[in-house]
Amino acid sequence: MYRHLMVPLDDSPLSVETAGRAVELARTLGAKITFFHAQSDYGASSIGALERVMSPSAFNEGMAGEARALLAKAEVVAREVGVPYDSLRVTSDRPHQAILDAAQARGCDLIFIASHGRRGIKGLMLGSETQKVLQHTTIPVLVSVVESNISAPAYAAPAAVIRDEHRSLAAVIHGLEYLVREARAGTAPQFPLLRAMLHYITEFPEKLHHPKEDAYLFRKLRERTPEFNDTLDELARQHADGHVLVSDVEASLAGYEVDPANGLPAFAAAVERFARAQWQHMSLETKVVMPAAQKFLTGDDWAEIAEAFAQNGDPRFSADNDEEFHQLFVRILNLAPERVVGGSPQAAR
């Protein structure tokens, strides 16, 4: 039986489904996972060469890429269900060879790979890499079809977006908890990183994600059935309580910066209260609300929810805001200590 899965991920939205399916398989098998991402050499590209001279800060961001953010969200999936994991990122212009080398070096006995990713040229390129893996591997490969001609259920796309936003938030919270543990162990506080994390939390889930859930997902479910009204009332209350908990973290962080020697206990306690509430909140949504919504909501309901989570007239919910916070999330993960990605006590070795 397979005991160690290599799971290559690209930077397409379909990686959300790939990670989820791989984790479910690993849990069934009692196996561990190594998540893997190969990114191209940005410094060798024409844009990278120009930015190196014209804008060193932009060049550094381009070099960092989105690998750590991508892997962090995959790790959330494994951590949620207790599957041991590790993460690996490399720079390579031959992804198939990088996948095979990493699988061999890590002792993986199964490569779990998507059939293809984005449509168009990039999708074809990823498809060709999958073919090359199949042609050259000496390790068994399981190809997961994450995009096909079979029509997906109406809820598939908006549900994937909601799950992905939950995983982004979870990755940032995990990073906050990690930094608190490090500070308690004597590591000097990283206040710019902590401020960036808190800015992401206050501006994205508090002002963007949660209002969408209230205005669309929760409202639609109430309209279709009264069965989950108590749960929805509780979630709405938790959204309101979340504002207070975030304010407590903000205030305690300000005190911590003024007095690093004595401000840690209050800041750590505020982070713990906030994180505990968020884990409970996301668990209730994942285990109760999303299955109920998939059962009771209509195709038109999901279309409206999908539009809300993509773009609509309210500037709080604009596509530009979503992209801004995506870039902020990527920047946070690139600033975070290396051990935040792949550094869980559950990491596979």
VENUR-V138914 format. One record per residue. N is the residue number from 1. RES is the residue in three letters. SS is DSSP state (alpha for helix, beta for strand, coil for the rest). PHI is phi in radians with two decimals (none if undefined). D_LAST is the distance of its C-alpha to the last C-alpha in Angstrom with 1 decimal. Layout:
n=N res=RES ss=SS phi=PHI d_last=D_LAST
n=N res=RES ss=SS phi=PHI d_last=D_LAST
//
This chain:
n=1 res=MET ss=coil phi=none d_last=18.2
n=2 res=TYR ss=coil phi=-1.28 d_last=15.4
n=3 res=ARG ss=coil phi=-2.09 d_last=11.9
n=4 res=HIS ss=beta phi=-2.57 d_last=9.9
n=5 res=LEU ss=beta phi=-1.69 d_last=12.1
n=6 res=MET ss=beta phi=-1.64 d_last=12.6
n=7 res=VAL ss=beta phi=-2.13 d_last=14.9
n=8 res=PRO ss=beta phi=-1.25 d_last=17.2
n=9 res=LEU ss=coil phi=-2.23 d_last=19.3
n=10 res=ASP ss=coil phi=-1.74 d_last=22.6
n=11 res=ASP ss=coil phi=-1.75 d_last=24.6
n=12 res=SER ss=coil phi=-1.59 d_last=27.0
n=13 res=PRO ss=coil phi=-1.02 d_last=27.7
n=14 res=LEU ss=coil phi=-1.20 d_last=26.6
n=15 res=SER ss=alpha phi=-1.10 d_last=23.0
n=16 res=VAL ss=alpha phi=-1.02 d_last=23.4
n=17 res=GLU ss=alpha phi=-1.23 d_last=24.3
n=18 res=THR ss=alpha phi=-1.04 d_last=21.6
n=19 res=ALA ss=alpha phi=-1.07 d_last=18.8
n=20 res=GLY ss=alpha phi=-1.08 d_last=20.7
n=21 res=ARG ss=alpha phi=-1.19 d_last=21.2
n=22 res=ALA ss=alpha phi=-1.13 d_last=17.7
n=23 res=VAL ss=alpha phi=-1.13 d_last=16.5
n=24 res=GLU ss=alpha phi=-1.07 d_last=19.5
n=25 res=LEU ss=alpha phi=-1.11 d_last=18.6
n=26 res=ALA ss=alpha phi=-1.08 d_last=15.0
n=27 res=ARG ss=alpha phi=-1.13 d_last=16.6
n=28 res=THR ss=alpha phi=-1.09 d_last=19.3
n=29 res=LEU ss=alpha phi=-1.45 d_last=17.1
n=30 res=GLY ss=coil phi=1.23 d_last=14.6
n=31 res=ALA ss=coil phi=-1.80 d_last=11.9
n=32 res=LYS ss=beta phi=-1.88 d_last=8.9
n=33 res=ILE ss=beta phi=-2.27 d_last=9.6
n=34 res=THR ss=beta phi=-1.98 d_last=9.0
n=35 res=PHE ss=beta phi=-1.38 d_last=12.3
n=36 res=PHE ss=beta phi=-2.40 d_last=14.1
n=37 res=HIS ss=beta phi=-2.43 d_last=17.5
n=38 res=ALA ss=beta phi=-1.87 d_last=19.7
n=39 res=GLN ss=beta phi=-1.91 d_last=22.7
n=40 res=SER ss=coil phi=-1.23 d_last=25.9
n=41 res=ASP ss=coil phi=-1.38 d_last=27.1
n=42 res=TYR ss=alpha phi=-1.08 d_last=29.3
n=43 res=GLY ss=alpha phi=-1.14 d_last=30.8
n=44 res=ALA ss=alpha phi=-1.55 d_last=32.2
n=45 res=SER ss=coil phi=-1.40 d_last=34.0
n=46 res=SER ss=alpha phi=-1.15 d_last=37.6
n=47 res=ILE ss=alpha phi=-1.14 d_last=37.0
n=48 res=GLY ss=alpha phi=-1.08 d_last=34.3
n=49 res=ALA ss=alpha phi=-1.09 d_last=36.7
n=50 res=LEU ss=alpha phi=-1.22 d_last=39.5
n=51 res=GLU ss=alpha phi=-1.16 d_last=37.5
n=52 res=ARG ss=alpha phi=-0.96 d_last=36.2
n=53 res=VAL ss=alpha phi=-1.57 d_last=39.9
n=54 res=MET ss=alpha phi=-1.44 d_last=41.4
n=55 res=SER ss=coil phi=-2.58 d_last=38.8
n=56 res=PRO ss=alpha phi=-0.99 d_last=35.9
n=57 res=SER ss=alpha phi=-1.17 d_last=34.5
n=58 res=ALA ss=alpha phi=-1.13 d_last=34.4
n=59 res=PHE ss=alpha phi=-1.08 d_last=32.9
n=60 res=ASN ss=alpha phi=-1.10 d_last=30.0
n=61 res=GLU ss=alpha phi=-1.16 d_last=29.4
n=62 res=GLY ss=alpha phi=-1.11 d_last=29.6
n=63 res=MET ss=alpha phi=-1.14 d_last=27.1
n=64 res=ALA ss=alpha phi=-1.16 d_last=24.6
n=65 res=GLY ss=coil phi=1.15 d_last=25.2
n=66 res=GLU ss=coil phi=-1.94 d_last=23.7
n=67 res=ALA ss=alpha phi=-1.06 d_last=20.1
n=68 res=ARG ss=alpha phi=-1.17 d_last=18.7
n=69 res=ALA ss=alpha phi=-1.13 d_last=21.0
n=70 res=LEU ss=alpha phi=-1.07 d_last=20.2
n=71 res=LEU ss=alpha phi=-1.19 d_last=16.5
n=72 res=ALA ss=alpha phi=-1.07 d_last=17.2
n=73 res=LYS ss=alpha phi=-1.20 d_last=19.4
n=74 res=ALA ss=alpha phi=-1.14 d_last=17.0
n=75 res=GLU ss=alpha phi=-1.09 d_last=14.5
n=76 res=VAL ss=alpha phi=-1.01 d_last=17.6
n=77 res=VAL ss=alpha phi=-1.06 d_last=18.1
n=78 res=ALA ss=alpha phi=-1.20 d_last=14.7
n=79 res=ARG ss=alpha phi=-1.13 d_last=15.2
n=80 res=GLU ss=alpha phi=-1.04 d_last=18.8
n=81 res=VAL ss=alpha phi=-2.00 d_last=18.0
n=82 res=GLY ss=coil phi=1.34 d_last=14.9
n=83 res=VAL ss=coil phi=-1.49 d_last=12.6
n=84 res=PRO ss=coil phi=-1.09 d_last=8.8
n=85 res=TYR ss=beta phi=-2.59 d_last=8.1
n=86 res=ASP ss=beta phi=-2.52 d_last=7.2
n=87 res=SER ss=beta phi=-2.33 d_last=10.2
n=88 res=LEU ss=beta phi=-2.52 d_last=11.7
n=89 res=ARG ss=beta phi=-2.25 d_last=15.4
n=90 res=VAL ss=beta phi=-2.39 d_last=17.6
n=91 res=THR ss=beta phi=-1.78 d_last=21.4
n=92 res=SER ss=coil phi=-2.79 d_last=23.0
n=93 res=ASP ss=coil phi=-1.72 d_last=26.3
n=94 res=ARG ss=coil phi=-2.24 d_last=25.1
n=95 res=PRO ss=alpha phi=-0.95 d_last=22.5
n=96 res=HIS ss=alpha phi=-1.07 d_last=22.5
n=97 res=GLN ss=alpha phi=-1.24 d_last=21.7
n=98 res=ALA ss=alpha phi=-1.10 d_last=18.9
n=99 res=ILE ss=alpha phi=-1.08 d_last=17.4
n=100 res=LEU ss=alpha phi=-1.14 d_last=17.8
n=101 res=ASP ss=alpha phi=-1.12 d_last=16.5
n=102 res=ALA ss=alpha phi=-1.16 d_last=13.3
n=103 res=ALA ss=alpha phi=-1.08 d_last=12.8
n=104 res=GLN ss=alpha phi=-1.17 d_last=13.7
n=105 res=ALA ss=alpha phi=-1.15 d_last=11.6
n=106 res=ARG ss=alpha phi=-1.53 d_last=8.3
n=107 res=GLY ss=coil phi=1.27 d_last=9.7
n=108 res=CYS ss=coil phi=-1.29 d_last=10.9
n=109 res=ASP ss=coil phi=-1.98 d_last=13.9
n=110 res=LEU ss=beta phi=-2.70 d_last=15.6
n=111 res=ILE ss=beta phi=-1.79 d_last=16.6
n=112 res=PHE ss=beta phi=-1.83 d_last=18.0
n=113 res=ILE ss=beta phi=-2.31 d_last=20.6
n=114 res=ALA ss=beta phi=-1.30 d_last=23.7
n=115 res=SER ss=coil phi=-1.15 d_last=27.0
n=116 res=HIS ss=coil phi=-2.95 d_last=28.2
n=117 res=GLY ss=coil phi=-1.95 d_last=28.4
n=118 res=ARG ss=coil phi=-1.12 d_last=31.4
n=119 res=ARG ss=coil phi=-1.29 d_last=34.8
n=120 res=GLY ss=alpha phi=1.46 d_last=36.9
n=121 res=ILE ss=alpha phi=-1.07 d_last=35.9
n=122 res=LYS ss=alpha phi=-1.11 d_last=32.3
n=123 res=GLY ss=alpha phi=-1.09 d_last=31.8
n=124 res=LEU ss=alpha phi=-1.11 d_last=33.3
n=125 res=MET ss=alpha phi=-1.12 d_last=31.0
n=126 res=LEU ss=alpha phi=-1.14 d_last=27.9
n=127 res=GLY ss=alpha phi=-1.05 d_last=29.4
n=128 res=SER ss=alpha phi=-1.17 d_last=30.1
n=129 res=GLU ss=alpha phi=-1.16 d_last=26.5
n=130 res=THR ss=alpha phi=-1.07 d_last=25.5
n=131 res=GLN ss=alpha phi=-1.06 d_last=28.2
n=132 res=LYS ss=alpha phi=-1.16 d_last=26.9
n=133 res=VAL ss=alpha phi=-1.05 d_last=23.5
n=134 res=LEU ss=alpha phi=-1.10 d_last=25.3
n=135 res=GLN ss=alpha phi=-1.29 d_last=27.6
n=136 res=HIS ss=alpha phi=-1.94 d_last=25.2
n=137 res=THR ss=coil phi=-1.33 d_last=22.1
n=138 res=THR ss=coil phi=-1.92 d_last=21.4
n=139 res=ILE ss=coil phi=-1.87 d_last=18.7
n=140 res=PRO ss=coil phi=-0.96 d_last=20.2
n=141 res=VAL ss=beta phi=-2.17 d_last=20.8
n=142 res=LEU ss=beta phi=-1.96 d_last=21.8
n=143 res=VAL ss=beta phi=-1.66 d_last=24.1
n=144 res=SER ss=beta phi=-1.71 d_last=24.6
n=145 res=VAL ss=coil phi=-1.47 d_last=28.1
n=146 res=VAL ss=coil phi=-1.79 d_last=28.0
n=147 res=GLU ss=coil phi=-2.61 d_last=31.5
n=148 res=SER ss=coil phi=-2.64 d_last=34.4
n=149 res=ASN ss=coil phi=-1.42 d_last=38.2
n=150 res=ILE ss=coil phi=-1.32 d_last=37.9
n=151 res=SER ss=coil phi=-1.13 d_last=39.0
n=152 res=ALA ss=coil phi=-1.38 d_last=36.3
n=153 res=PRO ss=coil phi=-1.07 d_last=37.5
n=154 res=ALA ss=coil phi=-1.05 d_last=39.2
n=155 res=TYR ss=alpha phi=-1.41 d_last=36.5
n=156 res=ALA ss=alpha phi=-1.02 d_last=33.6
n=157 res=ALA ss=alpha phi=-1.19 d_last=33.9
n=158 res=PRO ss=alpha phi=-1.13 d_last=34.8
n=159 res=ALA ss=alpha phi=-1.13 d_last=32.3
n=160 res=ALA ss=alpha phi=-1.13 d_last=29.5
n=161 res=VAL ss=alpha phi=-1.11 d_last=30.9
n=162 res=ILE ss=alpha phi=-1.09 d_last=30.9
n=163 res=ARG ss=alpha phi=-1.07 d_last=27.3
n=164 res=ASP ss=alpha phi=-1.14 d_last=26.3
n=165 res=GLU ss=alpha phi=-1.16 d_last=28.3
n=166 res=HIS ss=alpha phi=-1.06 d_last=26.7
n=167 res=ARG ss=alpha phi=-1.23 d_last=23.2
n=168 res=SER ss=alpha phi=-1.10 d_last=24.5
n=169 res=LEU ss=alpha phi=-1.09 d_last=26.0
n=170 res=ALA ss=alpha phi=-1.06 d_last=22.9
n=171 res=ALA ss=alpha phi=-1.11 d_last=20.8
n=172 res=VAL ss=alpha phi=-1.18 d_last=23.6
n=173 res=ILE ss=alpha phi=-1.10 d_last=23.8
n=174 res=HIS ss=alpha phi=-1.02 d_last=20.1
n=175 res=GLY ss=alpha phi=-1.12 d_last=20.7
n=176 res=LEU ss=alpha phi=-1.04 d_last=23.8
n=177 res=GLU ss=alpha phi=-1.06 d_last=22.2
n=178 res=TYR ss=alpha phi=-1.10 d_last=19.6
n=179 res=LEU ss=alpha phi=-1.14 d_last=22.5
n=180 res=VAL ss=alpha phi=-1.14 d_last=24.4
n=181 res=ARG ss=alpha phi=-1.06 d_last=21.7
n=182 res=GLU ss=alpha phi=-1.13 d_last=21.6
n=183 res=ALA ss=alpha phi=-1.12 d_last=25.4
n=184 res=ARG ss=alpha phi=-1.13 d_last=25.7
n=185 res=ALA ss=coil phi=-1.45 d_last=23.5
n=186 res=GLY ss=coil phi=1.90 d_last=26.1
n=187 res=THR ss=coil phi=-1.25 d_last=24.9
n=188 res=ALA ss=coil phi=-1.08 d_last=27.9
n=189 res=PRO ss=coil phi=-1.14 d_last=28.4
n=190 res=GLN ss=coil phi=-1.85 d_last=28.1
n=191 res=PHE ss=alpha phi=-1.11 d_last=31.2
n=192 res=PRO ss=alpha phi=-1.04 d_last=31.6
n=193 res=LEU ss=alpha phi=-1.19 d_last=28.1
n=194 res=LEU ss=alpha phi=-1.08 d_last=29.0
n=195 res=ARG ss=alpha phi=-1.13 d_last=32.3
n=196 res=ALA ss=alpha phi=-1.12 d_last=30.9
n=197 res=MET ss=alpha phi=-1.09 d_last=28.6
n=198 res=LEU ss=alpha phi=-1.20 d_last=31.6
n=199 res=HIS ss=alpha phi=-1.06 d_last=33.8
n=200 res=TYR ss=alpha phi=-1.04 d_last=31.5
n=201 res=ILE ss=alpha phi=-1.15 d_last=31.6
n=202 res=THR ss=alpha phi=-1.24 d_last=35.3
n=203 res=GLU ss=alpha phi=-1.63 d_last=36.3
n=204 res=PHE ss=alpha phi=-1.67 d_last=34.0
n=205 res=PRO ss=alpha phi=-1.14 d_last=33.3
n=206 res=GLU ss=alpha phi=-1.26 d_last=36.3
n=207 res=LYS ss=alpha phi=-1.86 d_last=38.9
n=208 res=LEU ss=alpha phi=-2.09 d_last=37.6
n=209 res=HIS ss=alpha phi=-1.24 d_last=35.2
n=210 res=HIS ss=alpha phi=-1.09 d_last=36.7
n=211 res=PRO ss=alpha phi=-1.07 d_last=40.3
n=212 res=LYS ss=alpha phi=-1.12 d_last=39.5
n=213 res=GLU ss=alpha phi=-1.07 d_last=38.1
n=214 res=ASP ss=alpha phi=-1.06 d_last=41.2
n=215 res=ALA ss=alpha phi=-1.33 d_last=43.7
n=216 res=TYR ss=alpha phi=-2.16 d_last=42.4
n=217 res=LEU ss=alpha phi=-1.07 d_last=39.8
n=218 res=PHE ss=alpha phi=-1.16 d_last=41.1
n=219 res=ARG ss=alpha phi=-1.08 d_last=44.7
n=220 res=LYS ss=alpha phi=-1.11 d_last=44.5
n=221 res=LEU ss=alpha phi=-1.17 d_last=42.9
n=222 res=ARG ss=alpha phi=-1.09 d_last=45.7
n=223 res=GLU ss=alpha phi=-1.19 d_last=48.3
n=224 res=ARG ss=alpha phi=-1.56 d_last=47.0
n=225 res=THR ss=coil phi=-2.80 d_last=46.6
n=226 res=PRO ss=coil phi=-1.50 d_last=47.3
n=227 res=GLU ss=coil phi=-1.05 d_last=44.8
n=228 res=PHE ss=coil phi=-1.97 d_last=42.0
n=229 res=ASN ss=alpha phi=-1.07 d_last=44.3
n=230 res=ASP ss=alpha phi=-1.09 d_last=43.2
n=231 res=THR ss=alpha phi=-1.13 d_last=39.5
n=232 res=LEU ss=alpha phi=-1.17 d_last=40.6
n=233 res=ASP ss=alpha phi=-1.08 d_last=42.7
n=234 res=GLU ss=alpha phi=-1.12 d_last=39.8
n=235 res=LEU ss=alpha phi=-1.14 d_last=37.6
n=236 res=ALA ss=alpha phi=-1.10 d_last=40.6
n=237 res=ARG ss=alpha phi=-1.11 d_last=41.0
n=238 res=GLN ss=alpha phi=-1.13 d_last=37.3
n=239 res=HIS ss=alpha phi=-1.04 d_last=37.9
n=240 res=ALA ss=alpha phi=-1.15 d_last=40.8
n=241 res=ASP ss=alpha phi=-1.11 d_last=39.0
n=242 res=GLY ss=alpha phi=-1.04 d_last=36.2
n=243 res=HIS ss=alpha phi=-1.06 d_last=38.8
n=244 res=VAL ss=alpha phi=-1.16 d_last=39.6
n=245 res=LEU ss=alpha phi=-1.13 d_last=36.0
n=246 res=VAL ss=alpha phi=-1.16 d_last=35.3
n=247 res=SER ss=alpha phi=-1.06 d_last=38.6
n=248 res=ASP ss=alpha phi=-1.10 d_last=37.5
n=249 res=VAL ss=alpha phi=-1.14 d_last=34.3
n=250 res=GLU ss=alpha phi=-1.05 d_last=36.5
n=251 res=ALA ss=alpha phi=-1.13 d_last=39.0
n=252 res=SER ss=alpha phi=-1.23 d_last=36.5
n=253 res=LEU ss=alpha phi=-1.17 d_last=34.8
n=254 res=ALA ss=alpha phi=-1.06 d_last=38.3
n=255 res=GLY ss=alpha phi=-1.15 d_last=38.9
n=256 res=TYR ss=alpha phi=-1.12 d_last=35.6
n=257 res=GLU ss=alpha phi=-1.17 d_last=36.6
n=258 res=VAL ss=alpha phi=-1.19 d_last=40.0
n=259 res=ASP ss=coil phi=-2.38 d_last=38.8
n=260 res=PRO ss=coil phi=-1.03 d_last=35.2
n=261 res=ALA ss=coil phi=-1.22 d_last=35.8
n=262 res=ASN ss=coil phi=-2.11 d_last=36.9
n=263 res=GLY ss=coil phi=-1.53 d_last=35.8
n=264 res=LEU ss=alpha phi=-1.10 d_last=32.1
n=265 res=PRO ss=alpha phi=-0.97 d_last=32.8
n=266 res=ALA ss=alpha phi=-1.18 d_last=34.8
n=267 res=PHE ss=alpha phi=-1.12 d_last=32.5
n=268 res=ALA ss=alpha phi=-1.07 d_last=29.4
n=269 res=ALA ss=alpha phi=-1.13 d_last=31.5
n=270 res=ALA ss=alpha phi=-1.16 d_last=32.6
n=271 res=VAL ss=alpha phi=-1.09 d_last=29.1
n=272 res=GLU ss=alpha phi=-1.10 d_last=28.0
n=273 res=ARG ss=alpha phi=-1.11 d_last=31.1
n=274 res=PHE ss=alpha phi=-1.12 d_last=30.7
n=275 res=ALA ss=alpha phi=-1.09 d_last=27.0
n=276 res=ARG ss=alpha phi=-1.05 d_last=27.8
n=277 res=ALA ss=alpha phi=-1.13 d_last=30.7
n=278 res=GLN ss=alpha phi=-1.20 d_last=28.9
n=279 res=TRP ss=alpha phi=-1.07 d_last=26.1
n=280 res=GLN ss=alpha phi=-1.12 d_last=29.0
n=281 res=HIS ss=alpha phi=-1.12 d_last=31.0
n=282 res=MET ss=alpha phi=-1.16 d_last=28.5
n=283 res=SER ss=alpha phi=-1.13 d_last=27.6
n=284 res=LEU ss=alpha phi=-1.13 d_last=31.3
n=285 res=GLU ss=alpha phi=-1.12 d_last=31.8
n=286 res=THR ss=alpha phi=-1.19 d_last=29.0
n=287 res=LYS ss=alpha phi=-1.52 d_last=29.9
n=288 res=VAL ss=alpha phi=-2.06 d_last=33.7
n=289 res=VAL ss=alpha phi=-1.23 d_last=35.2
n=290 res=MET ss=alpha phi=-1.11 d_last=33.4
n=291 res=PRO ss=alpha phi=-1.07 d_last=34.0
n=292 res=ALA ss=alpha phi=-1.14 d_last=37.6
n=293 res=ALA ss=alpha phi=-1.10 d_last=38.2
n=294 res=GLN ss=alpha phi=-1.11 d_last=37.1
n=295 res=LYS ss=alpha phi=-1.39 d_last=39.5
n=296 res=PHE ss=alpha phi=-1.79 d_last=42.5
n=297 res=LEU ss=coil phi=-1.35 d_last=42.6
n=298 res=THR ss=coil phi=-1.56 d_last=44.6
n=299 res=GLY ss=alpha phi=-1.05 d_last=43.9
n=300 res=ASP ss=alpha phi=-1.16 d_last=46.2
n=301 res=ASP ss=alpha phi=-1.05 d_last=44.3
n=302 res=TRP ss=alpha phi=-1.16 d_last=41.0
n=303 res=ALA ss=alpha phi=-1.11 d_last=42.8
n=304 res=GLU ss=alpha phi=-1.17 d_last=44.0
n=305 res=ILE ss=alpha phi=-1.14 d_last=40.6
n=306 res=ALA ss=alpha phi=-1.07 d_last=39.1
n=307 res=GLU ss=alpha phi=-1.13 d_last=41.9
n=308 res=ALA ss=alpha phi=-1.12 d_last=41.4
n=309 res=PHE ss=alpha phi=-1.44 d_last=37.7
n=310 res=ALA ss=alpha phi=-1.83 d_last=38.6
n=311 res=GLN ss=coil phi=-2.95 d_last=41.9
n=312 res=ASN ss=coil phi=-2.69 d_last=45.1
n=313 res=GLY ss=coil phi=-1.22 d_last=48.1
n=314 res=ASP ss=coil phi=-1.30 d_last=46.6
n=315 res=PRO ss=alpha phi=-1.07 d_last=45.3
n=316 res=ARG ss=alpha phi=-1.10 d_last=42.6
n=317 res=PHE ss=alpha phi=-1.88 d_last=41.1
n=318 res=SER ss=coil phi=-1.28 d_last=41.7
n=319 res=ALA ss=alpha phi=-1.10 d_last=39.4
n=320 res=ASP ss=alpha phi=-1.08 d_last=39.8
n=321 res=ASN ss=alpha phi=-1.10 d_last=38.4
n=322 res=ASP ss=alpha phi=-1.03 d_last=35.4
n=323 res=GLU ss=alpha phi=-1.17 d_last=34.7
n=324 res=GLU ss=alpha phi=-1.03 d_last=35.3
n=325 res=PHE ss=alpha phi=-1.33 d_last=32.6
n=326 res=HIS ss=alpha phi=-1.06 d_last=30.2
n=327 res=GLN ss=alpha phi=-1.15 d_last=30.6
n=328 res=LEU ss=alpha phi=-1.11 d_last=30.4
n=329 res=PHE ss=alpha phi=-1.05 d_last=27.1
n=330 res=VAL ss=alpha phi=-1.04 d_last=25.7
n=331 res=ARG ss=alpha phi=-1.13 d_last=27.3
n=332 res=ILE ss=alpha phi=-1.05 d_last=25.7
n=333 res=LEU ss=alpha phi=-1.16 d_last=22.2
n=334 res=ASN ss=alpha phi=-1.29 d_last=22.9
n=335 res=LEU ss=alpha phi=-1.42 d_last=24.4
n=336 res=ALA ss=coil phi=-1.20 d_last=21.6
n=337 res=PRO ss=coil phi=-0.99 d_last=19.3
n=338 res=GLU ss=alpha phi=-0.97 d_last=16.2
n=339 res=ARG ss=alpha phi=-1.24 d_last=13.9
n=340 res=VAL ss=alpha phi=-1.09 d_last=15.9
n=341 res=VAL ss=coil phi=-1.71 d_last=14.2
n=342 res=GLY ss=coil phi=1.45 d_last=10.5
n=343 res=GLY ss=coil phi=-1.87 d_last=11.0
n=344 res=SER ss=coil phi=-1.21 d_last=11.3
n=345 res=PRO ss=coil phi=-1.02 d_last=10.5
n=346 res=GLN ss=coil phi=-1.53 d_last=9.2
n=347 res=ALA ss=beta phi=-1.02 d_last=6.4
n=348 res=ALA ss=coil phi=-1.36 d_last=3.8
n=349 res=ARG ss=coil phi=-2.26 d_last=0.0
//
